[in-house]
Amino acid sequence: MPKKTRILAVAGLALVAVLAVGAWWLNRAPELPAGLLAVNGRVEGDRTLISTKYPGRLSEVLVGEGDTVRAGDVLARLSSEEVDARKAALDAKVMQAEAALSRARAQAAQAERDARRFEALLAQGSVERMRAEQMRLMATHAHEAVTQARAQLQEAQAGAREVDSMQAELTLKAPTAGVVLSRLREPGEVLAGGGSVFELVDLDKLHLKVYVPEREIGRVARGQAARLWIDALPDAPFDAKVSQIAARAEFTPKEVQTADERVKLVYAVKLNVAANPGHRLTPGVPADAVIRIDSATPWQKPRW
């Protein structure tokens, strides 16, 4: 290639490079003002383990991972032969106690009528005082028997209510609205008391965990307002607030892509989401956020 041609080619390439740099400079994302701090992370939530209070066999599972549930929704049911047997025994005991109380009341009513009749006869002089007193004593004992029978019935009913409560606890319900993050057991498995079946995240208590560089952490304080954006809703930011700042610095977590970023010291900061209308925000979604350092600075959406 002639020397002149090579010079022209190099000059052309240089011009292209200059034009590319110029285009990047003109179209680069504008920096945020000093009163705003751009951060990013993934949406997380307060997790709750749904566990069985009593041992039993997991007989029915009604939801799976990723399902959205409302507060009070039935998630699973367990069965327990031991609880069923105890329930049957106590129901029978209640029936027996009810029958015993009914008999005691009838006997007490009859004894009271007899006592009053003998008291009337005593007033007429038709019976001896001792006989009338014996009938009153029998009536008193009959009333005491009613009291004892009532106490036995109440005891049996209390036992039955306790078993009813145990049976109710074998039906696992969602304590709050949320998303099932994981299903830990399968139908047919036998669980001990306290065995976990689901992990649930509350969609009304979400937060964004971000990492602020060591050089910037001094500007961040609890209570500062923040906003976050997700790709699916670019024009609908979610209000948030700085709720927690780590006391110690750490190296940037390993999920950060570049090696040079992972060796930098950062502080974990938690941004609590104020509200999640329609539960459009879900755990695991990446989000960009801005922390407003200066309350007078207008909001701007971050660009990376």
Rosetta silent file (secondary structure, phi, psi, omega in degrees, C-alpha in Angstrom):
SEQUENCE: MPKKTRILAVAGLALVAVLAVGAWWLNRAPELPAGLLAVNGRVEGDRTLISTKYPGRLSEVLVGEGDTVRAGDVLARLSSEEVDARKAALDAKVMQAEAALSRARAQAAQAERDARRFEALLAQGSVERMRAEQMRLMATHAHEAVTQARAQLQEAQAGAREVDSMQAELTLKAPTAGVVLSRLREPGEVLAGGGSVFELVDLDKLHLKVYVPEREIGRVARGQAARLWIDALPDAPFDAKVSQIAARAEFTPKEVQTADERVKLVYAVKLNVAANPGHRLTPGVPADAVIRIDSATPWQKPRW
SCORE:     score description
SCORE:     0.000 S_00000001
   1 L     0.000  129.031  178.890    0.000    0.000    0.000 S_00000001
   2 L   -58.197  152.567 -176.971    1.463    3.402   -0.963 S_00000001
   3 H   -60.014  -40.436 -178.010    2.534    5.612    1.913 S_00000001
   4 H   -63.811  -39.614 -179.658   -0.013    8.292    1.062 S_00000001
   5 H   -65.508  -41.489  179.408   -2.826    5.728    1.073 S_00000001
   6 H   -62.211  -40.456  179.822   -1.743    4.393    4.480 S_00000001
   7 H   -62.400  -42.844  179.615   -1.732    7.919    5.911 S_00000001
   8 H   -64.191  -39.165  179.764   -5.232    8.544    4.592 S_00000001
   9 H   -64.328  -44.269  179.198   -6.478    5.247    6.072 S_00000001
  10 H   -63.362  -41.982  179.589   -5.025    6.041    9.506 S_00000001
  11 H   -62.341  -38.196  179.070   -6.488    9.531    9.368 S_00000001
  12 H   -64.719  -44.096  178.689   -9.887    8.039    8.511 S_00000001
  13 H   -63.236  -40.044  178.674   -9.781    5.654   11.427 S_00000001
  14 H   -62.970  -39.289  179.513   -8.773    8.458   13.751 S_00000001
  15 H   -64.752  -42.070  178.099  -11.697   10.550   12.517 S_00000001
  16 H   -60.674  -43.115  179.716  -14.105    7.684   13.136 S_00000001
  17 H   -62.638  -43.252  179.568  -12.762    7.272   16.686 S_00000001
  18 H   -62.808  -42.446  179.069  -13.098   10.994   17.369 S_00000001
  19 H   -63.791  -39.205  179.739  -16.684   10.982   16.064 S_00000001
  20 H   -65.021  -44.421  178.160  -17.531    7.930   18.223 S_00000001
  21 H   -62.911  -40.265  178.942  -16.126    9.561   21.349 S_00000001
  22 H   -63.598  -42.054  178.612  -17.993   12.739   20.533 S_00000001
  23 H   -63.569  -41.000  177.797  -21.256   10.858   20.076 S_00000001
  24 H   -62.638  -42.554 -178.007  -20.744    9.080   23.390 S_00000001
  25 H   -62.969  -41.121 -178.476  -20.006   12.392   25.112 S_00000001
  26 H   -71.949  -31.159 -174.553  -23.133   14.040   23.712 S_00000001
  27 H  -104.550    4.801 -177.734  -25.378   11.078   24.530 S_00000001
  28 L   -64.708  156.400  178.443  -23.864    9.979   27.834 S_00000001
  29 L   -67.767  128.379 -179.872  -26.119    9.723   30.858 S_00000001
  30 L   -66.642  143.513  177.954  -26.107   13.029   32.740 S_00000001
  31 L   -71.719  149.412  177.447  -24.657   12.913   36.198 S_00000001
  32 L   -75.279  151.661  175.811  -27.011   13.382   39.109 S_00000001
  33 L   -64.689  164.663 -174.805  -26.754   16.575   41.136 S_00000001
  34 L   -61.494  -22.824 -177.840  -24.811   16.464   44.399 S_00000001
  35 L   -80.422   -2.947  179.709  -28.048   16.212   46.421 S_00000001
  36 E  -123.325  145.586  178.289  -28.892   12.792   44.946 S_00000001
  37 E  -126.208  119.461 -179.123  -27.046    9.483   45.228 S_00000001
  38 E   -85.188  134.427  177.351  -27.675    6.733   42.676 S_00000001
  39 E  -142.231  169.868  174.202  -27.652    3.115   43.875 S_00000001
  40 E  -151.395  164.639 -179.321  -29.055   -0.194   42.697 S_00000001
  41 E   179.940 -161.213  177.884  -29.900   -3.629   44.014 S_00000001
  42 E  -119.686  143.972  179.927  -32.575   -6.279   44.133 S_00000001
  43 E   -69.998  134.367  176.919  -35.950   -6.104   45.831 S_00000001
  44 E  -128.821  171.874 -179.531  -36.218   -8.285   48.920 S_00000001
  45 E  -144.247  164.701  175.276  -38.914   -8.950   51.489 S_00000001
  46 E   -73.450  120.510 -175.240  -39.502  -10.006   55.069 S_00000001
  47 E   -95.060  143.002  179.524  -39.647  -13.780   54.962 S_00000001
  48 E  -128.963  130.164  174.503  -41.915  -15.908   57.120 S_00000001
  49 E   -87.093  126.459  176.218  -41.697  -19.649   57.653 S_00000001
  50 E   -95.021  112.285 -173.288  -45.102  -21.326   57.717 S_00000001
  51 E  -123.885  157.828  176.184  -44.747  -24.246   60.125 S_00000001
  52 L   -88.608  137.085 -179.272  -47.010  -26.795   61.731 S_00000001
  53 L   -77.660  -33.044 -176.539  -47.496  -26.488   65.477 S_00000001
  54 L  -120.543  155.012  178.392  -48.322  -30.164   65.956 S_00000001
  55 L   -68.115  152.505  178.287  -46.968  -33.338   64.311 S_00000001
  56 E   175.648  175.824  178.069  -48.918  -34.868   61.466 S_00000001
  57 E   -98.355  131.777  179.040  -48.918  -36.149   57.904 S_00000001
  58 E   -73.492  102.305 -173.272  -49.055  -33.574   55.115 S_00000001
  59 E   -91.536  -24.869 -175.957  -52.216  -34.717   53.398 S_00000001
  60 E  -152.539  131.055  175.694  -52.875  -31.803   51.017 S_00000001
  61 E  -120.987  124.064 -170.633  -50.783  -28.978   49.540 S_00000001
  62 L  -105.426   -9.696 -178.884  -52.741  -26.250   47.775 S_00000001
  63 L  -134.333  160.793  178.703  -50.049  -23.799   46.603 S_00000001
  64 L  -128.289  177.318 -179.290  -46.682  -23.934   44.907 S_00000001
  65 L   -61.699  134.712 -179.901  -43.614  -21.763   44.588 S_00000001
  66 L    92.321  -11.705 -179.848  -44.348  -18.394   43.027 S_00000001
  67 L   -72.112  141.239  175.141  -48.056  -18.435   43.898 S_00000001
  68 E   -92.961  133.185 -178.181  -49.547  -15.236   45.299 S_00000001
  69 E  -127.050  156.842  175.547  -51.724  -15.710   48.371 S_00000001
  70 L  -102.985  160.740  178.038  -53.979  -13.525   50.472 S_00000001
  71 L   -60.280  129.989  179.836  -54.067  -13.349   54.248 S_00000001
  72 L    93.388   -9.590  178.290  -56.134  -16.271   55.539 S_00000001
  73 L   -64.191  140.112  176.661  -55.791  -18.428   52.425 S_00000001
  74 E   -77.383  125.592 -178.195  -55.452  -22.143   53.163 S_00000001
  75 E   -99.568  -37.097 -177.741  -52.017  -23.311   52.049 S_00000001
  76 E  -162.802  163.219  176.653  -51.985  -26.942   53.204 S_00000001
  77 E  -131.406  141.873  175.671  -53.708  -29.456   55.474 S_00000001
  78 E  -115.696  157.854  175.023  -52.242  -32.096   57.756 S_00000001
  79 E  -123.640  151.456 -179.534  -53.851  -35.158   59.280 S_00000001
  80 L  -146.080  112.827  178.241  -53.127  -36.791   62.633 S_00000001
  81 H   -62.789  -35.329 -179.894  -54.577  -40.113   63.743 S_00000001
  82 H   -63.720  -45.276  179.887  -53.575  -39.304   67.314 S_00000001
  83 H   -66.491  -40.764  179.363  -55.485  -36.020   67.305 S_00000001
  84 H   -61.877  -42.334  179.707  -58.495  -37.662   65.627 S_00000001
  85 H   -65.356  -41.275  178.687  -58.572  -40.418   68.267 S_00000001
  86 H   -65.574  -38.455  177.911  -58.310  -37.902   71.082 S_00000001
  87 H   -62.029  -45.330  179.724  -61.073  -35.842   69.522 S_00000001
  88 H   -62.278  -42.399 -179.217  -63.385  -38.875   69.316 S_00000001
  89 H   -64.653  -42.292 -178.360  -62.658  -39.808   72.947 S_00000001
  90 H   -72.829  -34.182  175.438  -63.321  -36.304   74.229 S_00000001
  91 H   -62.136  -41.110  177.337  -66.502  -35.928   72.173 S_00000001
  92 H   -64.858  -39.152  179.302  -67.756  -39.153   73.789 S_00000001
  93 H   -64.845  -38.467  177.579  -66.752  -37.844   77.219 S_00000001
  94 H   -63.992  -43.894  179.335  -68.691  -34.627   76.598 S_00000001
  95 H   -61.947  -42.541  178.476  -71.798  -36.607   75.624 S_00000001
  96 H   -63.915  -41.673 -179.836  -71.506  -38.729   78.773 S_00000001
  97 H   -66.776  -37.023  177.225  -71.031  -35.648   80.939 S_00000001
  98 H   -64.414  -42.375  178.588  -74.044  -33.972   79.347 S_00000001
  99 H   -65.439  -40.297  179.197  -76.174  -37.049   80.061 S_00000001
 100 H   -64.405  -39.662  178.921  -74.890  -37.213   83.647 S_00000001
 101 H   -66.865  -39.120  178.356  -75.712  -33.548   84.204 S_00000001
 102 H   -61.914  -44.024  178.518  -79.184  -34.042   82.784 S_00000001
 103 H   -64.560  -42.098 -178.904  -79.824  -36.964   85.192 S_00000001
 104 H   -63.500  -39.098  178.421  -78.411  -35.010   88.134 S_00000001
 105 H   -65.297  -42.135  179.227  -80.672  -32.062   87.387 S_00000001
 106 H   -64.564  -42.584  179.150  -83.737  -34.309   87.164 S_00000001
 107 H   -65.987  -38.117  179.190  -82.848  -36.029   90.448 S_00000001
 108 H   -66.908  -39.052  179.345  -82.204  -32.673   92.135 S_00000001
 109 H   -64.407  -42.033  178.898  -85.565  -31.321   90.938 S_00000001
 110 H   -66.433  -42.536  179.628  -87.352  -34.395   92.280 S_00000001
 111 H   -63.124  -37.070  178.729  -85.470  -34.239   95.590 S_00000001
 112 H   -66.743  -41.347  178.069  -86.360  -30.552   95.944 S_00000001
 113 H   -63.525  -42.390  179.583  -90.051  -31.306   95.348 S_00000001
 114 H   -63.717  -42.240 -179.539  -89.943  -34.131   97.929 S_00000001
 115 H   -62.803  -43.195  179.947  -88.211  -31.929  100.486 S_00000001
 116 H   -67.419  -36.508  178.464  -90.766  -29.166  100.079 S_00000001
 117 H   -64.661  -42.573  179.516  -93.655  -31.653  100.305 S_00000001
 118 H   -69.129  -32.283  175.919  -92.303  -33.081  103.587 S_00000001
 119 H   -65.603  -36.875  177.159  -91.737  -29.565  104.923 S_00000001
 120 H   -68.209  -40.254  178.230  -95.412  -28.847  104.211 S_00000001
 121 H   -65.532  -35.832  177.432  -96.447  -32.093  105.917 S_00000001
 122 H   -63.866  -38.965  178.626  -94.257  -31.188  108.903 S_00000001
 123 H   -64.206  -29.201  179.185  -96.069  -27.874  109.180 S_00000001
 124 H   -86.692   -7.349 -178.470  -99.350  -29.802  109.277 S_00000001
 125 L    79.471   18.178 -176.074  -97.965  -32.185  111.880 S_00000001
 126 L   -88.874  -19.385  179.082  -98.352  -35.174  109.548 S_00000001
 127 L  -132.727  162.717  177.542  -94.668  -36.278  109.606 S_00000001
 128 L   -77.618  153.336 -179.855  -91.838  -36.263  112.097 S_00000001
 129 H   -60.523  -39.972 -178.729  -89.227  -33.474  111.952 S_00000001
 130 H   -58.900  -39.468 -179.673  -86.411  -35.965  111.472 S_00000001
 131 H   -65.571  -41.833  179.596  -88.068  -37.297  108.319 S_00000001
 132 H   -66.327  -38.365  179.221  -88.476  -33.816  106.869 S_00000001
 133 H   -67.686  -35.968  177.101  -84.855  -32.972  107.672 S_00000001
 134 H   -63.441  -40.263  179.592  -83.683  -36.156  105.963 S_00000001
 135 H   -66.762  -36.527  177.778  -85.550  -35.186  102.795 S_00000001
 136 H   -68.026  -36.686  178.344  -83.976  -31.687  102.854 S_00000001
 137 H   -65.341  -40.042  177.075  -80.524  -33.263  103.278 S_00000001
 138 H   -62.773  -39.161  178.475  -81.169  -35.512  100.298 S_00000001
 139 H   -65.401  -39.887  178.525  -82.164  -32.467   98.232 S_00000001
 140 H   -62.399  -45.836  177.670  -78.977  -30.676   99.278 S_00000001
 141 H   -61.112  -37.265  179.944  -76.857  -33.638   98.210 S_00000001
 142 H   -64.979  -39.450  177.678  -78.743  -33.766   94.899 S_00000001
 143 H   -66.983  -36.785  177.249  -77.945  -30.093   94.223 S_00000001
 144 H   -65.176  -35.626  177.952  -74.275  -30.746   95.036 S_00000001
 145 H   -65.003  -34.875  176.369  -74.313  -33.608   92.538 S_00000001
 146 H   -63.990  -43.553  179.769  -75.542  -31.169   89.881 S_00000001
 147 H   -61.033  -43.385  179.503  -72.649  -28.839   90.657 S_00000001
 148 H   -65.629  -41.262  179.591  -70.153  -31.723   90.357 S_00000001
 149 H   -64.937  -37.885  178.247  -71.720  -32.939   87.100 S_00000001
 150 H   -65.370  -40.605  179.035  -71.559  -29.408   85.664 S_00000001
 151 H   -64.129  -40.168  178.635  -67.876  -29.145   86.575 S_00000001
 152 H   -65.518  -37.452  177.942  -67.147  -32.492   84.900 S_00000001
 153 H   -65.959  -43.449  179.731  -68.964  -31.346   81.763 S_00000001
 154 H   -62.367  -38.389  177.638  -67.008  -28.085   81.684 S_00000001
 155 H   -63.940  -44.133  179.100  -63.758  -30.012   82.034 S_00000001
 156 H   -65.176  -39.349  178.941  -64.707  -32.316   79.155 S_00000001
 157 H   -66.358  -37.573  177.567  -65.747  -29.351   77.008 S_00000001
 158 H   -63.222  -41.789  177.139  -62.441  -27.602   77.710 S_00000001
 159 H   -63.066  -40.239  179.614  -60.578  -30.712   76.558 S_00000001
 160 H   -65.741  -39.678  178.244  -62.715  -30.882   73.424 S_00000001
 161 H   -64.838  -36.815  178.234  -62.021  -27.211   72.646 S_00000001
 162 H   -62.957  -42.547  178.922  -58.312  -27.838   73.044 S_00000001
 163 H   -69.238  -36.670  175.630  -58.448  -30.677   70.525 S_00000001
 164 H   -59.064  -40.905  178.417  -60.573  -28.524   68.198 S_00000001
 165 H   -64.272  -40.567  178.137  -57.810  -25.939   68.383 S_00000001
 166 H   -62.850  -42.932  178.801  -55.225  -28.601   67.584 S_00000001
 167 H   -64.256  -38.134  177.987  -57.231  -29.728   64.577 S_00000001
 168 H   -63.960  -35.851  179.738  -57.545  -26.125   63.405 S_00000001
 169 H   -69.073  -17.995  177.605  -53.756  -25.755   63.677 S_00000001
 170 L   -77.073   -8.639  171.774  -53.376  -28.690   61.291 S_00000001
 171 E   -99.763  114.466 -176.356  -54.766  -26.405   58.578 S_00000001
 172 E   -88.990  124.908 -178.479  -51.964  -24.050   57.551 S_00000001
 173 E  -120.760  155.295  178.385  -53.085  -20.563   56.527 S_00000001
 174 L   -74.452  124.366  179.258  -51.224  -17.535   55.202 S_00000001
 175 L   -72.244  -25.918  179.556  -50.720  -14.992   58.014 S_00000001
 176 L  -144.933  168.458  172.293  -50.365  -12.155   55.480 S_00000001
 177 L   -70.080  144.671 -179.287  -50.656  -11.538   51.773 S_00000001
 178 E   178.182 -166.579  179.044  -47.512  -12.552   49.944 S_00000001
 179 E  -121.040  137.806  176.890  -45.698  -14.808   47.536 S_00000001
 180 E   -77.009  109.539  179.349  -44.657  -18.399   48.206 S_00000001
 181 E   -76.384  -39.753 -178.734  -40.885  -18.326   47.835 S_00000001
 182 E  -152.790  145.898  173.491  -40.361  -22.028   48.477 S_00000001
 183 E  -107.739  117.337 -169.762  -42.304  -25.188   49.247 S_00000001
 184 L   -94.085  -14.570 -177.843  -40.253  -27.226   51.669 S_00000001
 185 L  -134.840  159.260  179.628  -42.381  -30.394   51.962 S_00000001
 186 L  -118.354  155.274  179.187  -44.405  -32.638   49.693 S_00000001
 187 L   -54.604  139.021  179.859  -47.771  -34.367   50.269 S_00000001
 188 L    99.013  -18.597 -179.844  -47.464  -37.581   52.242 S_00000001
 189 L   -72.722  145.339  177.102  -44.484  -36.498   54.312 S_00000001
 190 E   -96.633  127.905 -176.306  -44.714  -36.852   58.094 S_00000001
 191 E  -112.024  141.918  171.191  -43.775  -33.700   59.975 S_00000001
 192 L   -81.755  164.265  176.365  -42.691  -33.229   63.561 S_00000001
 193 L   -58.196  132.455 -177.085  -44.091  -30.364   65.570 S_00000001
 194 L    89.210    0.307  179.835  -42.531  -27.126   64.320 S_00000001
 195 L   -67.847  131.564 -178.518  -41.782  -28.548   60.880 S_00000001
 196 E   -84.482  141.588 -178.744  -41.688  -25.844   58.184 S_00000001
 197 E  -116.955  -38.192 -178.251  -43.736  -26.296   55.021 S_00000001
 198 E  -135.504  156.611  167.587  -43.532  -22.954   53.195 S_00000001
 199 E  -118.549  122.220 -172.948  -41.445  -19.819   53.069 S_00000001
 200 E  -118.237  143.115  175.341  -43.588  -16.759   52.417 S_00000001
 201 E  -117.183  134.723 -178.021  -42.602  -13.161   51.695 S_00000001
 202 E   -80.841  117.495 -177.535  -44.915  -10.276   52.625 S_00000001
 203 E   -73.896  -10.182  177.727  -45.559   -8.108   49.551 S_00000001
 204 E   -97.152    2.708  178.580  -46.507   -5.157   51.748 S_00000001
 205 E  -135.195   66.571 -178.725  -43.135   -5.139   53.524 S_00000001
 206 E  -101.664  159.019  176.520  -40.548   -5.014   50.782 S_00000001
 207 E  -148.971  161.402  176.642  -37.157   -3.325   50.749 S_00000001
 208 E  -112.467  123.071  177.747  -34.271   -2.729   48.403 S_00000001
 209 E   -96.754  118.682 -177.952  -30.821   -3.720   49.642 S_00000001
 210 E  -123.312  169.403 -179.966  -28.132   -1.568   48.069 S_00000001
 211 E  -126.002  120.360 -177.336  -24.400   -1.056   48.602 S_00000001
 212 E  -101.684  129.514  179.230  -22.999    2.436   49.038 S_00000001
 213 E   -56.820  150.404 -177.136  -19.267    3.030   48.411 S_00000001
 214 L   -56.491  -36.779 -176.816  -17.183    3.838   51.468 S_00000001
 215 L   -70.394  -17.522 -176.644  -16.436    7.333   50.174 S_00000001
 216 L  -104.679  -14.457 -170.135  -20.188    8.137   49.964 S_00000001
 217 H   -62.754  -27.176  179.528  -21.559    6.514   53.126 S_00000001
 218 H   -64.881  -17.301 -179.871  -20.997    9.639   55.228 S_00000001
 219 H   -88.347  -12.547 -174.526  -23.692   11.399   53.193 S_00000001
 220 L   -97.477  137.251  179.566  -26.333    8.757   53.914 S_00000001
 221 L  -141.210  151.236  177.073  -28.501    8.843   57.048 S_00000001
 222 L   -60.711  141.361  179.601  -31.489    6.926   58.343 S_00000001
 223 L    94.222  -13.250  178.666  -34.796    8.522   57.449 S_00000001
 224 L   -65.270  143.360  179.045  -33.637   10.006   54.157 S_00000001
 225 E   -74.955  151.502  178.146  -36.162    9.740   51.355 S_00000001
 226 E  -146.874  162.120  173.875  -35.470    7.518   48.368 S_00000001
 227 E  -137.977  147.275  178.460  -37.152    6.412   45.171 S_00000001
 228 E  -133.010  151.655 -178.670  -36.699    3.280   43.128 S_00000001
 229 E  -128.158  145.882  172.989  -37.535    2.273   39.587 S_00000001
 230 E  -122.159  155.601 -175.269  -37.887   -1.097   37.890 S_00000001
 231 L   -60.026  -34.667 -176.740  -37.664   -1.830   34.164 S_00000001
 232 L   -71.004  -21.055 -179.259  -41.247   -3.064   33.967 S_00000001
 233 E  -134.101   68.243 -173.504  -42.575    0.251   35.316 S_00000001
 234 E   -65.149  -22.529 -177.770  -40.108    2.911   34.152 S_00000001
 235 E  -108.436   15.531 -179.034  -42.526    5.788   34.747 S_00000001
 236 E  -131.035   80.232 -179.075  -43.924    4.645   38.092 S_00000001
 237 E   -69.950  155.662  177.140  -41.335    5.108   40.855 S_00000001
 238 E  -109.054  128.779  177.318  -41.839    3.649   44.319 S_00000001
 239 E   -73.265  145.016 -179.432  -41.229    5.847   47.349 S_00000001
 240 E  -148.477  179.234 -179.067  -38.873    4.465   49.969 S_00000001
 241 E  -150.171  142.440  175.906  -36.852    5.509   52.989 S_00000001
 242 E   -68.003  117.347 -176.245  -33.413    4.677   54.352 S_00000001
 243 E  -112.425  -19.989 -175.988  -34.182    2.381   57.282 S_00000001
 244 E  -155.683  137.182  176.811  -30.868    0.693   58.055 S_00000001
 245 E  -127.874  127.730 -179.090  -27.165    1.321   57.469 S_00000001
 246 L   -61.839  143.213  179.946  -24.596   -1.373   58.162 S_00000001
 247 L   -78.268  -22.930 -177.174  -22.167   -0.572   60.946 S_00000001
 248 L  -122.350  146.570  175.332  -19.275   -2.248   59.142 S_00000001
 249 L   -79.154  157.062  176.522  -17.938   -2.014   55.630 S_00000001
 250 E  -142.722  163.414  173.846  -17.614   -5.132   53.484 S_00000001
 251 E   -72.222  145.887 -179.384  -16.197   -5.989   50.109 S_00000001
 252 L   -50.937  131.224 -176.944  -18.692   -5.585   47.306 S_00000001
 253 L   -54.290  154.618 -173.196  -20.765   -8.823   47.127 S_00000001
 254 L   -65.806  -18.206 -179.896  -19.699  -11.446   44.616 S_00000001
 255 L   -71.524  -12.810  174.678  -22.807  -10.961   42.446 S_00000001
 256 L   -64.827  138.265 -167.902  -21.269   -7.693   41.209 S_00000001
 257 L   -69.838  -46.775 -171.508  -20.041   -8.357   37.683 S_00000001
 258 L   -91.858  145.475 -177.589  -16.579   -6.813   37.518 S_00000001
 259 H   -66.786  -36.988 -178.271  -13.604   -7.940   39.572 S_00000001
 260 H   -67.050  -30.232  177.253  -12.369   -4.376   40.237 S_00000001
 261 H   -72.368  -31.060 -176.185  -15.723   -3.440   41.771 S_00000001
 262 H   -70.930  -18.400 -179.085  -15.689   -6.498   44.053 S_00000001
 263 L   -92.086    1.275  179.570  -12.531   -5.358   45.828 S_00000001
 264 L   -85.731  146.748  177.354  -14.043   -2.025   46.853 S_00000001
 265 E   -84.982  133.017 -178.959  -15.353   -1.473   50.373 S_00000001
 266 E  -137.011  164.966  175.359  -19.061   -0.730   50.589 S_00000001
 267 E  -116.988  132.496  176.550  -21.774   -0.424   53.221 S_00000001
 268 E   -74.536  131.923  179.518  -25.067   -2.309   52.959 S_00000001
 269 E  -128.652  135.883 -178.178  -28.043    0.049   53.121 S_00000001
 270 E  -106.986  125.292  177.289  -31.683   -0.975   53.396 S_00000001
 271 E  -109.020  110.390  179.101  -34.389    1.097   51.698 S_00000001
 272 E   -78.184  128.295  178.188  -37.875    0.284   52.982 S_00000001
 273 E   -77.242  128.944 -175.320  -40.568    0.589   50.305 S_00000001
 274 L   -68.348  -43.044 -177.900  -43.411    2.804   51.555 S_00000001
 275 L  -153.865  154.135 -179.464  -46.215    1.113   49.616 S_00000001
 276 L  -132.453   69.651 -176.288  -46.705   -1.549   46.971 S_00000001
 277 H   -60.610  133.185 -179.502  -50.055   -0.811   45.290 S_00000001
 278 H    69.641    6.166 -178.985  -51.421   -3.737   43.376 S_00000001
 279 H    51.160   43.092 -179.953  -48.439   -5.789   44.562 S_00000001
 280 L   -77.508  -22.894  179.111  -46.648   -4.879   41.344 S_00000001
 281 L   -92.414  129.098 -177.612  -43.283   -5.006   43.080 S_00000001
 282 L  -131.036  154.461 -179.435  -42.040   -8.528   43.797 S_00000001
 283 L   -60.717  146.263  178.151  -38.917   -9.995   45.413 S_00000001
 284 L    92.899  -12.120 -177.909  -35.938  -10.669   43.194 S_00000001
 285 L   -78.271  130.089  175.241  -36.614   -7.834   40.758 S_00000001
 286 E   -70.785  146.263 -177.943  -33.578   -5.603   40.060 S_00000001
 287 E  -144.839  145.862  171.142  -34.161   -1.929   40.719 S_00000001
 288 E   -99.803  143.933 -176.406  -32.354    1.386   40.318 S_00000001
 289 E  -141.158  160.724  174.859  -32.760    3.880   43.130 S_00000001
 290 E  -129.873  130.322  172.749  -31.897    7.379   44.202 S_00000001
 291 E   -99.887  127.177 -178.760  -31.314    8.475   47.792 S_00000001
 292 E   -88.208  104.523 -179.410  -32.090   12.153   48.292 S_00000001
 293 L   -72.829  -41.795  179.510  -29.221   13.520   50.363 S_00000001
 294 L  -110.717  117.436 -175.586  -30.490   17.115   50.137 S_00000001
 295 L   -63.632  -16.257  179.926  -34.270   17.446   50.567 S_00000001
 296 L   -85.404  -10.924 -177.622  -34.269   20.568   48.367 S_00000001
 297 L   -79.401  127.344  178.456  -32.909   18.700   45.334 S_00000001
 298 L   -64.602  150.168  179.349  -35.587   17.746   42.781 S_00000001
 299 L   -67.149  142.267  170.383  -35.981   14.042   42.013 S_00000001
 300 L  -138.514  143.996  177.564  -34.250   12.637   38.941 S_00000001
 301 L   -77.354  134.241 -179.304  -34.297    9.116   37.619 S_00000001
 302 L   -71.199  148.935  173.938  -30.847    7.511   37.672 S_00000001
 303 L  -129.272  139.387 -176.258  -29.126    6.502   34.448 S_00000001
 304 L  -115.847    0.000    0.000  -26.305    4.028   34.239 S_00000001
